Amino acid sequence: MLRIGEFSKLGKVTVKTLHHWDDVDLLIPEEVDPVNGYRYYGVNQLVKVAEILRLQSLGFSLADIADLIAGRDGAELLERRRLELLAEQSLAAQRLLSLDHYVHDMKEQLMTYDITTTTIPACTVFAYDTVIPNYDALHQIMPKIGALVAKANPGLEYAPDDYRFNVYLDEEYRDHDVHVEICQTVVRPGVDADGIVFRKLPEITAACVTHSGAYEGIGKAFAAVIGWVNDHGYEIVGPIRESYLDGDWNQPDPANWRTQIQVPIKAA
């Protein structure tokens, strides 16, 4: 028999942990002195310690470890943990890819943002005002909008410049239930239907900056252009547009996406 301190050294587990395992009936000492309460463990229990530690390293809870050691639901628990690890692996791969893009974006952003003032000509657009559950939903809603436009306006001609932009209409940033107006230029107005509205937009002067890379990093570009507007004595006179120059429809790698922020301005 081994006293708890010696057993702790041989099993490479703390005395505090052994006390806890005893409290939850995971590893109970073979003997407890009724006078002084000293715990004594058998040498054979070191094998069980090694098994518990191995299962802990695989991410099993103590409750699951107790079931596995007791032979309860072993196959089910092992398969469930396997699926959890596969999901964690997938998430880690996604985060690694995002980290690589972040490093790329940071290197790109070491350069000063090139902010210009541009006259955006008057144009005719169709606009679709909607609330989307989140920003990723834009990828799913665009084909729906295209189908609605085509249904009501067969043969509609899109403008050659392929100018498409979104205007976000909430008074504050939202990460869900986002109010957005989705716009694209056309050669001439069509028939309003199913939430699609055609309108003519006047010419504007805008401070523009292009963000390269995944959408998550666009906040720095916003900060740069808004700071430039304030520093150069302008005021914002209309809703800010996000114009999508390149995205997942033509560039599978987010590092190659380009989004232009267009801030309508006039001299203060």
LINHUUR-V503425 format. One record per pair of residues at least 4 apart in sequence whose ideal C-beta (glycine too) atoms are under 7 Angstrom apart, sorted by the first residue. I is the first residue (numbers start at 0). J is the second residue. D is the distance in Angstrom with one decimal. If there is no record, write none. Layout:
# LINHUUR-V503425
i={I | I}
j={J | J}
d={D | D}
This chain:
# LINHUUR-V503425
i={0 | 0 | 0 | 0 | 1 | 1 | 1 | 1 | 1 | 2 | 2 | 2 | 3 | 3 | 3 | 3 | 3 | 4 | 4 | 5 | 6 | 6 | 7 | 7 | 7 | 7 | 9 | 10 | 10 | 12 | 12 | 12 | 12 | 14 | 15 | 16 | 17 | 17 | 18 | 19 | 20 | 20 | 21 | 21 | 21 | 21 | 23 | 25 | 25 | 25 | 25 | 26 | 26 | 26 | 26 | 28 | 28 | 28 | 29 | 29 | 29 | 29 | 30 | 31 | 31 | 32 | 32 | 40 | 44 | 45 | 46 | 47 | 47 | 48 | 49 | 50 | 50 | 51 | 51 | 52 | 53 | 54 | 54 | 54 | 55 | 55 | 57 | 58 | 59 | 59 | 59 | 59 | 60 | 61 | 62 | 63 | 63 | 64 | 65 | 66 | 66 | 66 | 67 | 67 | 72 | 73 | 74 | 75 | 76 | 77 | 78 | 79 | 80 | 81 | 82 | 83 | 84 | 85 | 86 | 87 | 88 | 89 | 90 | 91 | 92 | 93 | 94 | 95 | 96 | 97 | 98 | 99 | 100 | 100 | 100 | 100 | 100 | 101 | 101 | 102 | 103 | 103 | 103 | 104 | 104 | 104 | 107 | 107 | 108 | 112 | 112 | 112 | 114 | 114 | 114 | 114 | 114 | 115 | 116 | 116 | 117 | 117 | 118 | 118 | 119 | 119 | 119 | 119 | 120 | 121 | 121 | 121 | 121 | 122 | 122 | 122 | 122 | 123 | 123 | 123 | 123 | 123 | 123 | 124 | 124 | 124 | 124 | 124 | 124 | 125 | 125 | 125 | 125 | 125 | 125 | 125 | 126 | 126 | 126 | 126 | 126 | 127 | 127 | 127 | 127 | 127 | 128 | 128 | 129 | 129 | 130 | 130 | 130 | 131 | 131 | 131 | 131 | 131 | 132 | 132 | 132 | 133 | 133 | 133 | 134 | 134 | 136 | 137 | 138 | 140 | 141 | 142 | 143 | 144 | 144 | 145 | 146 | 147 | 147 | 147 | 148 | 148 | 148 | 149 | 151 | 151 | 151 | 151 | 151 | 152 | 152 | 155 | 155 | 156 | 156 | 157 | 157 | 157 | 157 | 158 | 158 | 158 | 158 | 160 | 162 | 162 | 163 | 163 | 163 | 163 | 164 | 164 | 164 | 164 | 165 | 165 | 165 | 165 | 166 | 166 | 166 | 166 | 166 | 167 | 167 | 167 | 168 | 168 | 168 | 169 | 169 | 169 | 173 | 185 | 188 | 189 | 191 | 191 | 191 | 203 | 203 | 204 | 204 | 205 | 205 | 205 | 205 | 206 | 206 | 206 | 206 | 206 | 206 | 207 | 207 | 207 | 208 | 208 | 208 | 208 | 209 | 209 | 210 | 210 | 210 | 210 | 210 | 211 | 212 | 212 | 212 | 212 | 213 | 213 | 214 | 217 | 217 | 218 | 219 | 220 | 220 | 221 | 221 | 222 | 223 | 224 | 224 | 224 | 225 | 226 | 227 | 228 | 228 | 228 | 228 | 232 | 232 | 233 | 233 | 233 | 233 | 234 | 234 | 234 | 235 | 235 | 235 | 236 | 236 | 236 | 237 | 239 | 239 | 239 | 240 | 241 | 241 | 242 | 242 | 243 | 244 | 244 | 244 | 245 | 245 | 245 | 245 | 245 | 246 | 246 | 247 | 250 | 250}
j={29 | 30 | 39 | 41 | 5 | 6 | 39 | 40 | 42 | 6 | 37 | 39 | 7 | 14 | 17 | 38 | 40 | 8 | 14 | 9 | 10 | 40 | 12 | 13 | 14 | 17 | 45 | 45 | 48 | 16 | 17 | 48 | 52 | 18 | 19 | 20 | 21 | 26 | 22 | 23 | 25 | 26 | 26 | 27 | 28 | 38 | 61 | 51 | 61 | 64 | 65 | 44 | 47 | 48 | 51 | 38 | 39 | 40 | 39 | 40 | 41 | 44 | 39 | 36 | 38 | 36 | 37 | 44 | 48 | 49 | 50 | 51 | 68 | 52 | 53 | 54 | 68 | 55 | 64 | 56 | 57 | 59 | 64 | 67 | 59 | 64 | 80 | 80 | 63 | 64 | 67 | 80 | 64 | 65 | 66 | 67 | 76 | 68 | 69 | 71 | 72 | 76 | 73 | 76 | 76 | 77 | 78 | 79 | 80 | 81 | 82 | 83 | 84 | 85 | 86 | 87 | 88 | 89 | 90 | 91 | 92 | 93 | 94 | 95 | 96 | 97 | 98 | 99 | 100 | 101 | 102 | 103 | 104 | 212 | 213 | 253 | 254 | 105 | 216 | 106 | 107 | 212 | 254 | 108 | 212 | 216 | 211 | 212 | 219 | 208 | 220 | 223 | 206 | 208 | 223 | 224 | 227 | 207 | 204 | 206 | 205 | 207 | 202 | 204 | 202 | 203 | 205 | 261 | 202 | 199 | 200 | 201 | 202 | 158 | 162 | 184 | 200 | 184 | 185 | 187 | 188 | 197 | 199 | 182 | 183 | 184 | 185 | 198 | 200 | 148 | 183 | 185 | 189 | 195 | 196 | 197 | 180 | 181 | 182 | 196 | 198 | 144 | 180 | 181 | 194 | 195 | 180 | 194 | 140 | 179 | 176 | 177 | 178 | 136 | 137 | 140 | 177 | 179 | 136 | 175 | 176 | 174 | 175 | 177 | 177 | 214 | 140 | 141 | 247 | 144 | 145 | 146 | 147 | 148 | 181 | 149 | 150 | 151 | 193 | 195 | 152 | 155 | 195 | 153 | 189 | 190 | 192 | 193 | 195 | 189 | 190 | 185 | 189 | 185 | 186 | 161 | 183 | 184 | 185 | 162 | 184 | 185 | 186 | 184 | 184 | 242 | 182 | 183 | 242 | 243 | 182 | 240 | 241 | 242 | 179 | 180 | 181 | 241 | 179 | 180 | 182 | 238 | 240 | 177 | 178 | 179 | 178 | 179 | 180 | 173 | 177 | 178 | 177 | 189 | 197 | 197 | 195 | 196 | 197 | 237 | 263 | 264 | 265 | 261 | 262 | 263 | 264 | 224 | 227 | 228 | 233 | 262 | 264 | 259 | 260 | 261 | 220 | 223 | 224 | 260 | 257 | 259 | 216 | 217 | 220 | 258 | 260 | 257 | 216 | 253 | 254 | 256 | 253 | 256 | 258 | 221 | 258 | 222 | 223 | 224 | 260 | 225 | 260 | 226 | 227 | 228 | 260 | 262 | 229 | 230 | 231 | 233 | 235 | 262 | 264 | 266 | 267 | 264 | 265 | 266 | 267 | 264 | 265 | 267 | 262 | 263 | 264 | 263 | 264 | 265 | 263 | 260 | 261 | 262 | 261 | 258 | 260 | 259 | 261 | 258 | 257 | 258 | 259 | 249 | 250 | 255 | 256 | 257 | 250 | 256 | 251 | 255 | 256}
d={6.7 | 6.4 | 4.3 | 6.4 | 4.7 | 4.2 | 6.6 | 5.1 | 6.5 | 6.8 | 6.4 | 6.1 | 6.1 | 5.7 | 6.0 | 4.5 | 6.8 | 6.9 | 6.4 | 6.4 | 5.8 | 4.2 | 6.0 | 6.3 | 4.9 | 6.1 | 5.9 | 5.4 | 3.9 | 5.0 | 6.2 | 5.9 | 6.7 | 6.5 | 6.6 | 6.3 | 6.4 | 6.9 | 6.5 | 6.5 | 4.2 | 4.1 | 6.5 | 5.7 | 6.4 | 7.0 | 5.9 | 6.8 | 5.7 | 6.7 | 5.4 | 6.7 | 6.1 | 6.8 | 6.7 | 3.9 | 5.7 | 5.4 | 6.1 | 6.0 | 4.6 | 7.0 | 4.3 | 6.4 | 5.5 | 6.2 | 4.4 | 4.9 | 6.5 | 6.6 | 6.6 | 6.3 | 6.9 | 6.3 | 6.3 | 6.3 | 6.6 | 6.3 | 5.7 | 6.5 | 6.9 | 4.5 | 4.7 | 6.2 | 6.5 | 6.9 | 6.5 | 6.4 | 4.4 | 5.1 | 6.9 | 6.2 | 6.9 | 6.4 | 6.8 | 6.2 | 5.4 | 6.2 | 6.1 | 4.2 | 5.5 | 6.2 | 5.5 | 5.8 | 5.2 | 6.2 | 6.2 | 6.2 | 6.4 | 6.3 | 6.5 | 6.5 | 6.3 | 6.6 | 6.5 | 6.3 | 6.2 | 6.5 | 6.4 | 6.2 | 6.4 | 6.6 | 6.3 | 6.2 | 6.5 | 6.4 | 6.2 | 6.5 | 6.6 | 6.2 | 6.5 | 6.4 | 6.2 | 6.1 | 4.9 | 5.6 | 5.6 | 6.3 | 7.0 | 6.6 | 6.4 | 6.4 | 5.3 | 5.9 | 4.2 | 4.5 | 5.8 | 6.6 | 6.0 | 5.1 | 6.3 | 4.2 | 6.0 | 4.9 | 6.6 | 5.6 | 4.6 | 5.5 | 6.2 | 5.7 | 5.6 | 5.0 | 6.4 | 5.6 | 6.7 | 5.2 | 5.6 | 6.6 | 5.5 | 6.7 | 6.3 | 5.3 | 4.5 | 6.8 | 6.6 | 4.8 | 5.5 | 6.6 | 5.5 | 6.3 | 5.7 | 6.6 | 5.2 | 4.4 | 6.1 | 5.3 | 6.6 | 6.4 | 6.1 | 5.9 | 6.1 | 5.9 | 6.7 | 5.3 | 6.9 | 5.2 | 5.3 | 7.0 | 4.7 | 5.2 | 6.2 | 5.0 | 6.9 | 4.8 | 5.7 | 5.6 | 4.9 | 6.9 | 6.9 | 6.4 | 5.6 | 6.7 | 5.3 | 4.2 | 6.4 | 6.1 | 5.2 | 6.1 | 5.1 | 5.9 | 6.6 | 6.6 | 5.4 | 6.8 | 6.5 | 6.9 | 5.9 | 6.4 | 6.4 | 6.2 | 6.5 | 6.3 | 6.5 | 6.4 | 6.2 | 6.2 | 6.2 | 6.6 | 4.6 | 5.5 | 5.7 | 6.2 | 5.5 | 6.4 | 6.8 | 5.0 | 3.6 | 6.5 | 6.5 | 3.7 | 5.6 | 6.1 | 5.1 | 6.4 | 4.0 | 6.6 | 6.6 | 6.9 | 5.6 | 6.3 | 3.7 | 5.8 | 5.7 | 6.3 | 4.3 | 6.7 | 6.9 | 4.4 | 6.8 | 5.8 | 5.5 | 4.2 | 5.9 | 4.2 | 5.4 | 6.8 | 5.5 | 5.0 | 7.0 | 4.6 | 6.9 | 4.5 | 5.8 | 6.7 | 7.0 | 5.4 | 4.3 | 6.6 | 6.1 | 5.1 | 6.6 | 4.9 | 5.1 | 6.7 | 4.0 | 5.5 | 6.2 | 5.1 | 6.1 | 6.5 | 4.6 | 5.9 | 6.9 | 4.2 | 5.7 | 5.3 | 6.4 | 5.5 | 6.1 | 5.3 | 6.8 | 4.6 | 5.2 | 5.7 | 6.8 | 5.2 | 5.2 | 5.9 | 4.3 | 5.3 | 5.7 | 4.8 | 6.9 | 4.7 | 3.8 | 4.8 | 6.7 | 5.5 | 5.4 | 6.5 | 5.7 | 6.3 | 3.9 | 6.4 | 6.8 | 6.3 | 6.1 | 6.4 | 6.4 | 6.5 | 5.8 | 6.0 | 6.1 | 6.0 | 6.4 | 6.5 | 5.5 | 5.7 | 6.6 | 6.0 | 6.0 | 4.7 | 6.4 | 5.9 | 5.9 | 6.4 | 5.2 | 4.1 | 6.6 | 6.3 | 6.0 | 6.7 | 6.3 | 4.6 | 5.8 | 6.5 | 6.2 | 5.0 | 6.3 | 5.0 | 3.6 | 6.6 | 6.8 | 5.2 | 4.3 | 5.8 | 6.1 | 4.4 | 5.9 | 5.8 | 4.1 | 6.8 | 5.8 | 5.9 | 4.8 | 6.1 | 5.5 | 4.4 | 6.5 | 5.3 | 6.8 | 4.1 | 5.7}
